[in-house]
Amino acid sequence: MNDRWHERPPGGIAREGPTPSSGSGPVGLIDDPVERSRLAAFYRDTLVRDVLPFWLRHGMDSEHGGIFTCLDRDGSLMDSDKSVWFQGRAGWMFATAHRTLGGDPAWLEAARSCVGFSRRHGHSPGGKMWFLVDRQGRPLRMRRYVFSEAFAAIAYAAVSSATGDPELRGAAVETFETYLRHNFEPGLMPPKDEPTRPSKGIAGLMIGIVTAQELRENLGDLKVAGRGLDDWIEGFIQEIERDFLKPDLRALLEVVAPDGSVIEHQDGRTLNPGHAIECAWFILHEARLRNRPDWVDLGVRILDWMWERGWDDGPGGLRYFTDLRGWPVQEYWHDMKFWWPHCEAIIATALAWVMTGEPRFALRHRQVHDWSFRHFPDPVHGEWFGYLHRDGSVSQPAKGNRFKGPFHLPRMLWYCGRLLESAPVGPTSSIRASS
């Protein structure tokens, strides 16, 4: 075994000038055609010249397969244990880049390595997937939730689409079925809390939407667990709107009682604005595909309300947690600025503008883009720092861990690059949200 996490490079990575992500500068509004074209090119260049090369260079395990994500600022390996959900996330990202951005064989090779490792080592004998394994793939930990399954399903589907592999097509369906069973079959998932105060969370519904979207994109609207993917998505959106959206409070909740009522305790009042904004763009994406003005209204309301609750008017950026009633938040990292909510907000604001032409979304896109690209990119080694203090200073410089790797940032760069390349001039959709 090569203990290469002890081998720290003495200096920075040699580059021909600054990385794309460190050279963005303040941007104009995306409703200007010239600026929109510049942004589309910037997002794509940052993806293909900075972010994906960083992970190809430092993350891939040529000996055992799969990807390492516990990387220090310069790409040095800090820990060789492997996040199982990142085998899926990275596999999907590399396969999707290969399918849509010119077919670089290195991207497909990386995707196949991640998917191969996941297939060999990610699934327990009972079908549920591990959360963490060692470098060779021996299990270390299984978590209660089943998000490893969702990310594995989209990776299997994307690689199947890229290669025509029928075995992976079947694996994608089977793994999504496992996700659905454990999230929504009563009694199958062990309860998180005692029955004194029952609750349900939004995360399983959100991830259900985007997982079904990716399976449909790569495999078609097939049936999973007896329902079409369109039907699954519609059901998830309906439950989110019915039970988690609170128009009287102008908020999307993370946790509610089983009947959708507010749980007036700290856990029930804790909001995650970035998470809700991510949910907003999943819904807007579906509205765009299916010509659903009602879902445009829903996505825009979530984005508007949670932007109001999350944007930090002092130093800027999105706060991680806020309280529904304005009380102090129990989590001590509540005012930190994490990389992924900003990625989701960049997507959501760009997509909302493309679909509505409303000037506030162009302004917010510029606001979150400028703040993010001033604070998160590493101008020396590339990629983004993940965790900032409230004022935007770096909290810790690692580029990856069990939760951060090649997903939220490259997905944002990929999605926004393609979205803005295809956006027509001016108000860009006949579907318009109500004011």
C-alpha positions in Angstrom: 0.0 0.0 0.0 1.3 3.4 -0.9 0.8 5.7 2.1 0.8 8.7 -0.1 -1.1 11.0 2.3 2.2 11.5 4.1 3.8 12.8 0.9 3.1 16.6 0.9 4.2 18.4 -2.2 6.6 21.2 -1.2 5.0 23.9 -3.3 2.0 24.9 -5.3 0.9 23.3 -8.6 2.6 24.8 -11.6 0.0 26.6 -13.8 0.0 28.9 -16.8 -1.5 31.9 -15.1 -4.3 32.0 -12.5 -7.0 29.3 -12.4 -10.3 30.3 -14.0 -12.0 30.2 -10.6 -9.6 32.7 -9.1 -9.9 35.2 -12.0 -13.6 35.8 -12.3 -13.8 39.3 -11.0 -17.2 41.0 -10.4 -19.7 40.1 -13.0 -22.5 42.0 -14.7 -26.1 41.0 -15.0 -27.0 37.8 -16.8 -29.7 39.6 -18.6 -27.0 41.2 -20.7 -26.2 38.9 -23.7 -22.5 39.7 -23.7 -22.1 39.1 -20.0 -24.2 36.0 -20.2 -21.9 34.6 -22.8 -18.9 35.5 -20.8 -20.3 33.8 -17.7 -21.2 30.6 -19.6 -17.6 30.3 -20.9 -16.2 31.1 -17.5 -18.3 28.4 -15.8 -17.3 25.8 -18.4 -13.6 26.8 -18.3 -13.5 26.7 -14.5 -15.0 23.2 -14.6 -12.7 21.7 -17.3 -9.5 23.5 -16.6 -9.5 23.7 -12.8 -12.0 21.6 -10.8 -12.2 18.3 -12.7 -8.4 18.2 -13.3 -7.8 18.8 -9.5 -9.8 15.7 -8.7 -8.4 13.6 -11.5 -4.9 14.5 -10.5 -5.2 14.0 -6.7 -8.3 11.9 -6.0 -8.3 8.8 -8.2 -7.0 5.6 -6.6 -5.2 3.7 -9.4 -4.5 0.7 -7.2 -8.0 -0.2 -5.8 -10.3 2.0 -7.8 -12.7 4.7 -6.8 -11.9 8.2 -5.5 -10.4 9.6 -2.4 -12.0 12.8 -1.1 -10.1 13.6 2.1 -7.6 15.9 0.4 -5.7 18.8 1.9 -5.4 22.2 0.2 -2.7 21.1 -2.2 -4.3 17.8 -3.0 -2.3 15.8 -0.4 -4.1 12.7 0.8 -5.1 13.1 4.5 -7.1 9.9 4.9 -7.5 6.9 2.6 -10.9 5.9 3.8 -13.6 6.3 1.1 -16.9 8.0 1.3 -19.4 5.6 -0.5 -21.8 8.3 -1.5 -18.9 10.1 -3.2 -18.2 7.1 -5.4 -21.7 7.8 -6.7 -21.5 11.6 -6.7 -18.1 11.6 -8.5 -19.1 8.8 -10.8 -22.2 10.8 -11.9 -20.3 14.0 -12.4 -17.5 12.5 -14.5 -19.9 10.5 -16.6 -22.2 13.5 -17.1 -19.3 15.7 -18.1 -18.1 13.0 -20.6 -21.6 12.7 -22.1 -22.3 16.5 -22.5 -18.9 18.2 -22.8 -17.0 16.6 -25.5 -16.3 13.0 -24.4 -12.9 13.3 -22.7 -11.9 9.6 -22.2 -10.3 10.4 -18.8 -13.7 11.5 -17.4 -15.3 8.3 -18.5 -12.4 6.2 -17.1 -12.8 8.1 -13.7 -16.6 7.5 -13.7 -16.1 3.8 -14.4 -13.5 3.5 -11.6 -15.9 5.1 -9.1 -18.9 3.0 -10.3 -16.8 -0.2 -10.3 -15.6 0.4 -6.7 -19.2 1.1 -5.7 -20.5 -2.1 -7.2 -17.8 -4.2 -5.7 -17.7 -2.7 -2.2 -20.5 -0.2 -1.6 -23.5 -2.6 -1.1 -24.0 -4.5 2.1 -25.3 -8.1 2.0 -28.8 -6.8 2.9 -28.8 -4.4 -0.1 -28.4 -1.1 1.8 -25.2 0.7 1.1 -22.3 1.5 3.4 -21.5 5.1 4.3 -17.7 4.6 4.7 -15.3 1.9 3.7 -11.5 1.7 3.9 -9.2 2.0 0.9 -9.7 -1.6 -0.1 -13.4 -1.4 0.3 -13.8 -3.1 3.7 -16.9 -1.7 5.5 -16.3 0.8 8.3 -19.7 2.5 8.9 -23.3 2.4 7.8 -25.5 5.3 8.5 -29.3 5.3 9.1 -30.1 7.4 6.1 -29.9 6.1 2.5 -28.4 8.9 0.4 -25.5 6.6 -0.7 -28.2 4.7 -2.6 -29.5 7.8 -4.4 -26.0 8.9 -5.6 -25.1 5.4 -6.6 -28.3 5.2 -8.7 -27.6 8.3 -10.7 -24.0 7.2 -11.2 -25.0 3.8 -12.5 -27.6 5.4 -14.8 -25.1 8.0 -16.2 -22.4 5.4 -16.9 -24.9 3.0 -18.4 -26.0 5.9 -20.7 -22.4 6.6 -21.6 -21.5 3.0 -22.3 -24.7 1.1 -23.0 -24.0 -1.3 -20.1 -27.4 -3.0 -19.4 -26.2 -4.4 -16.1 -25.7 -0.8 -14.8 -29.1 0.1 -16.0 -30.6 -2.6 -13.9 -28.4 -1.6 -11.0 -29.6 2.0 -11.2 -33.2 0.9 -10.9 -32.6 -1.6 -8.2 -30.6 0.9 -6.1 -33.2 3.6 -6.5 -35.8 1.0 -5.3 -33.7 0.5 -2.2 -33.7 4.2 -1.6 -37.5 4.5 -2.0 -38.2 1.5 0.3 -36.0 2.7 3.1 -37.3 6.3 2.9 -41.0 5.7 2.4 -42.0 2.2 3.5 -43.3 2.5 7.0 -41.3 0.7 9.6 -38.4 -0.2 7.4 -36.0 2.6 8.4 -35.2 2.6 12.1 -36.7 5.7 13.8 -34.3 8.5 14.6 -36.1 9.6 17.7 -38.5 8.2 20.3 -42.2 8.3 19.4 -42.9 11.1 21.8 -42.6 13.7 19.1 -42.9 12.1 15.6 -41.6 14.0 12.6 -40.6 13.7 9.0 -37.9 15.5 7.0 -37.8 17.1 3.6 -34.4 15.6 2.5 -35.7 12.3 1.3 -38.3 14.0 -0.9 -35.8 16.5 -2.4 -33.2 13.9 -3.2 -36.0 11.7 -4.6 -36.8 14.4 -7.1 -33.3 14.9 -8.4 -32.6 11.2 -8.4 -35.7 10.4 -10.5 -34.8 13.3 -12.8 -31.3 11.9 -13.5 -32.6 8.4 -14.1 -35.2 9.7 -16.5 -32.5 11.8 -18.3 -30.2 8.8 -18.8 -32.6 5.9 -19.0 -36.0 7.3 -20.0 -39.3 7.5 -18.0 -39.1 3.9 -16.9 -41.1 2.4 -14.0 -39.4 2.0 -10.6 -41.3 0.2 -7.8 -44.4 0.3 -9.9 -44.5 4.0 -10.7 -43.1 6.0 -13.5 -40.4 8.5 -12.7 -42.6 11.4 -13.7 -45.2 10.2 -11.1 -42.6 9.8 -8.4 -41.4 13.4 -9.0 -44.9 14.8 -9.0 -45.7 13.1 -5.8 -42.6 14.4 -4.1 -43.3 17.9 -5.2 -46.9 17.7 -4.0 -45.8 16.5 -0.5 -43.2 19.3 -0.2 -45.8 21.9 -1.1 -48.5 20.5 1.0 -46.6 19.8 4.2 -43.3 21.7 4.3 -44.2 25.0 2.6 -45.6 27.6 5.0 -47.0 30.6 3.1 -48.1 32.4 6.3 -44.5 32.2 7.6 -42.8 32.7 4.2 -40.6 29.6 4.8 -39.8 26.1 3.6 -39.3 23.9 6.7 -36.7 21.1 7.0 -38.7 19.0 9.6 -42.4 18.9 10.3 -44.9 16.7 12.2 -46.3 13.8 10.2 -49.4 16.0 9.4 -47.3 18.9 8.2 -47.8 21.1 11.2 -44.9 23.1 12.7 -43.0 21.5 15.6 -42.5 24.5 17.9 -39.1 23.3 19.3 -35.6 24.1 18.1 -35.3 21.1 15.8 -38.6 22.0 14.1 -37.8 25.7 13.8 -34.3 25.3 12.4 -34.2 26.3 8.8 -31.4 25.6 6.2 -31.8 28.3 3.6 -29.2 26.8 1.2 -31.0 23.4 1.3 -34.3 25.0 0.6 -32.9 27.0 -2.3 -31.5 23.7 -3.7 -35.0 22.3 -3.5 -36.3 25.4 -5.3 -34.1 24.8 -8.3 -35.0 21.1 -8.5 -38.6 22.1 -8.7 -37.8 24.9 -11.3 -35.9 22.4 -13.4 -38.9 20.1 -13.5 -41.2 23.0 -14.3 -39.0 23.9 -17.2 -39.1 20.4 -18.6 -42.8 19.9 -18.2 -44.2 23.4 -18.8 -45.7 23.7 -15.3 -46.4 27.4 -14.4 -47.7 26.2 -11.0 -44.3 24.7 -10.2 -42.6 27.9 -11.4 -44.6 29.8 -8.8 -43.7 27.2 -6.2 -40.0 27.3 -6.9 -39.9 31.1 -7.1 -41.7 31.4 -3.8 -39.2 29.1 -2.1 -36.3 30.9 -3.6 -37.6 34.4 -2.6 -38.5 33.5 1.0 -35.4 31.5 1.8 -33.1 34.1 0.2 -34.7 36.7 2.5 -34.1 34.4 5.5 -30.6 33.2 4.5 -28.7 36.1 2.9 -26.4 37.8 5.4 -26.8 41.5 4.8 -23.7 42.4 6.9 -20.7 40.5 5.5 -22.6 38.9 2.7 -23.0 35.2 1.8 -25.6 32.7 2.9 -25.8 31.7 6.6 -26.0 28.0 7.2 -28.9 27.9 9.7 -31.6 30.4 10.8 -34.6 30.0 13.2 -38.1 30.2 11.9 -39.2 32.5 14.7 -36.0 34.5 14.9 -34.6 32.9 18.0 -30.9 32.0 18.4 -30.0 28.8 16.5 -28.7 25.9 18.5 -26.0 24.8 16.1 -22.8 26.6 16.7 -21.8 26.8 13.0 -25.1 28.5 12.1 -23.4 31.7 10.7 -20.6 30.0 8.8 -20.5 30.1 5.1 -20.3 26.7 3.4 -19.4 26.2 -0.2 -22.4 24.1 -1.3 -25.3 26.5 -0.4 -23.6 29.1 -2.5 -23.3 26.7 -5.4 -27.0 25.9 -5.1 -27.9 29.6 -5.0 -25.9 30.4 -8.1 -27.9 27.7 -10.0 -31.2 28.7 -8.5 -30.9 32.4 -9.3 -29.7 31.8 -12.8 -32.5 29.3 -13.5 -35.2 31.5 -12.0 -34.0 34.4 -14.2 -34.0 32.2 -17.3 -37.5 31.0 -16.6 -39.1 34.3 -15.6 -37.0 37.2 -16.8 -37.5 38.9 -13.4 -34.7 41.4 -12.8 -34.4 40.5 -9.1 -33.0 37.1 -10.0 -30.3 38.6 -12.3 -29.3 40.9 -9.4 -29.2 38.0 -6.9 -27.2 35.9 -9.3 -24.6 38.6 -9.5 -24.7 39.0 -5.7 -24.1 35.4 -4.9 -21.7 34.8 -7.8 -19.5 37.7 -6.8 -19.4 36.9 -3.1 -18.7 33.2 -3.8 -15.9 33.8 -6.3 -14.3 36.4 -4.1 -14.1 34.1 -1.1 -14.1 30.3 -1.9 -11.6 29.8 -4.8 -8.0 28.9 -3.9 -5.8 31.0 -6.2 -2.7 28.8 -5.5 -3.8 25.2 -5.8 -7.2 25.5 -7.5 -10.6 24.2 -6.5 -12.6 25.8 -3.7 -12.2 26.0 0.1 -15.3 24.5 1.7 -15.7 26.2 5.0 -15.5 29.9 5.8 -16.2 32.0 8.8 -19.0 34.5 8.8 -16.8 37.2 7.4 -15.6 35.0 4.5 -12.2 34.2 5.9 -11.1 30.5 5.5 -12.0 28.3 8.5 -10.0 25.3 7.4 -8.2 24.8 4.0 -8.9 21.2 3.1 -10.4 20.7 -0.4 -12.3 17.5 0.6 -13.6 15.2 3.3 -16.4 12.6 3.6 -18.9 15.3 2.6 -17.0 17.6 0.2 -15.7 16.4 -3.1 -16.4 16.7 -6.8 -20.1 17.3 -6.8 -21.8 20.6 -5.7 -19.1 22.8 -7.2 -18.7 21.0 -10.5 -22.4 20.4 -10.8 -23.0 24.2 -10.5 -20.3 25.0 -13.1 -21.6 22.4 -15.5 -25.3 23.3 -15.0 -24.9 27.0 -15.3 -22.5 26.8 -18.2 -25.0 24.8 -20.2 -28.0 26.9 -19.0 -26.5 30.2 -19.9 -25.2 29.0 -23.3 -28.7 28.1 -24.3 -30.6 31.0 -22.8 -32.2 33.4 -25.3 -31.9 37.1 -25.0 -34.3 39.0 -22.7 -37.2 37.3 -20.8 -36.5 33.7 -21.6 -39.7 31.8 -21.1 -43.4 32.1 -21.7 -43.7 30.5 -18.3 -43.7 33.4 -15.9 -44.0 33.3 -12.1 -46.6 35.4 -10.4 -45.4 38.4 -8.4 
